[in-house]
Amino acid sequence: MKKISEAVVRRLPVYLQVLSDLSKRDVQTVSSQELGNKLDLNPAQIRKDLAYFGEFGRKGIGYDVSYLIEKIRQILKLDQGLNVGLVGAGNLGRALCNYNTYLKDNMKITAVFDANPAMIGVAINSLVVMPMDQLKDIVVARNIRIGIITVPAAEAQNVADGFVEAGVEGILNFAPTILRVPEHVRIHYADFTTELLSLAYYLEKEGDETDEPVMD
């Protein structure tokens, strides 16, 4: 199979979100032009993205919304249960566990761990914080395939090593540091600081472009 670029994969959940909204409004078919208008994307880009995975649309009719939702869910492996483990039961970790309640897809945080003895046994919704020395056994027992790291930067590499040793295949890292993992483990970064700084740059740039020249 031809290697799919990361940009394409990252757009699929966006397509799925829009399609799900359409489905809730009982919209049965949608064209790439209509999707493009909603997402501010070139319709040709949408058609190209979806064509990597098969022929889902019909010329002159568009895409069957329910069918395309089903296919994208299959591509993203959301048609199967994907268990997630989280390390770091601080404010961010707790927020993510609380958000767990609202997830409708078959991707759930099923275990949460922390190194702080004061946090062990604390309940976060239906989850109970467990000690780090149980991480490997629980990851294996619950078939956890994705790990989330919400610990300080200094501790993040040790947590990543623990996830890798336990057999986790993907890691979402919220710690502001670059982690080293084997090639077979996929890692994504969610760095709030980086995103905010980049937003600040664009705001400043926009201001520079709109400022009127100063006249002597």
N, C-alpha and C positions, 0 to 999 in steps of 0.2 A: 504494500500500500504506500502511496506517495506520502511523504512526511508533510504534516499539516503545520503551518506556522502558528506560533503562539498567539499572534494577533487574531487569527481566525477563531481559535479555541476560546479566546477571551470574549469574542463577540457573541458566541452561541448562547451564553446565559442571558445576554441582553435581548436577543431575539426571542428566547423562551419567555422572558418576562412580559414582553409586549404581546406575544401570542396568547399568553395566559389571560392577560387583561381583555383581549378581544374575545376570547372564549367565554369569559364571565358575562360579556355583553351579548352573548349568543350570535356573534359574528362567525359565519361558517367558512367563508373564503376571504383571502386577502392577496393582493398583488404585491410584487416586489416594490412597485412605485409607492403604494400605500405604506408599506413597511419603511421604505426609505424616507418618506415624509415624516413619519413618527419619530424616526431615529436620527434624522438629519444625516443620512448616509446615501451614497449613490446606489440606486437600485441594482446596477450592474455588479457592484461589490457584494451585495446581498446574494444575488444569484450565483456569483462565483464562489462565495463562501459555502453555500449549501450544496453546490455541485460537487464539492470535494467528497461528499458523503453519499451522493446518489441523486437521482432525478425525482424531486418531490413535487414539482409544480406542473401545471398543464397550461399550454399556450392558449392565451385568450381567456383563461379562467383564473389562473393564479394558484395559490396554495390552499389546500384544505387545512384549515386551522387546527382541528383536532388531530389529524394525521401528522402534521408537521410537529406539533407539540410532542406527540408520542415518539417520533423519530429523533428529535433533538434530545429528549430525555434518555433515549437509548444510547445515543452518541456520548452523552455526558455521564452515562452509567447511573442515572437517577432512577432507572427501572429496577435496580437492585439495591439492597440495603448496604449503605456505606457507614460504618461506625467510625466515630471520631473521638480521639482522646485529647484532653487539654491539660497542660501543666502551667500552674500559676493561678491561684484562686484569689488574686487581688481584685481591685476594682474592675479592671478590664476583663479579667477572666470570669468574674461573676456576671458582668453584663452580657458576655457572650453566652454563658450558660442560661441566663434568663431569656435571652433571645431564642434559645433552643425551643422554647415552647411554641413559638410562632412558625417554625419551619414545617412546611407541609411535605417537602420532598423526603425521600428515604435516605437523607444524610443527617445524622443526629450526633450530638455530643453524648456519648454513653459512659464516659468516665472522666473524672477530674482529679488531679493530683497536686500536692503542694509539699514543699520541704519544711514549712513552718509547723512545728508541733501544735501550735495553738489553733491551726486551721483544720487539723485532722478530725474527721467526724462531723464537721459543720455541713449542714444541709443547704444546698442551693437548688431550689425547686425539688425535683425528684432525684437529684444527684447528691451523693455524699462524698466529701473530699477525702481522698485516700493518700497514704504516705508514698513517697517516691520509691521505696524499696519493693513496692508491689506493682510497679509500672509494667515490668516485663511480663509477669504472669497474667496480669489483667488484659494487657494488649493482646496476648496470644489467646487467652480464654474467650475474649469478646470479639475476636477477629477485627481489631481496630486497624484500619489501613491508612488513616490520616491523623497526623498530630498537629496540635496548635500550641505555640509557645507564647506565653504572655508573662515572662519573667524578666528581671533586669538583665541588661546586656551581658554583665559579667558571668551570669549563670546559664545563658542561653546555649552555649556550645555543649556543656555537659548534658543539658536536657536533650539536645539534638542527638548526641551520641547515644543516650539511653533509648530514644525512639528508634534509632537505626538498629541498635542491637536487638530491640524487641521485634523488629521486622516491619516497622511502618514504612510505607511506600511513598508517602507525600507529606510535606511539612509546610504549614503556614506560620511564618515567623513574624510576630509583632515586636520583638525586641530590636532596638536600633543598632544592630550589628550584623556583619556578614558571617555566615556560618559555613563550615566545611562539612560536606556530606558526600558519600559515595555517588558515583555517576548514576546508579540505578534508582536513587532516591530523588524525587522532584521536590524542589523547594521554591516557595513563593514568599515575597516579602510584603508586609503591610506596614509601611513606615509613615505614621501621621506627620512627623516633622518634615520629612522630605516633600510630602504632598503639599503641606501648608507653605513651605518655602517656595515651591514652584508656583503656587497660586500667587504669592506675594510678588514674584518676579513679573508675572503677566499683568497684574494690576498696575504695577509701576510702569511697565512698558506701555500699557494702554493709556495711562495718564500722560506719559511723555509724548505720545503720538497725537493726543487731542489738545495739548496745551497750545495756546495761541503764541506766536512769536512776540517777544518783547520789543517794542519800538522805542528808540531813543527820543 
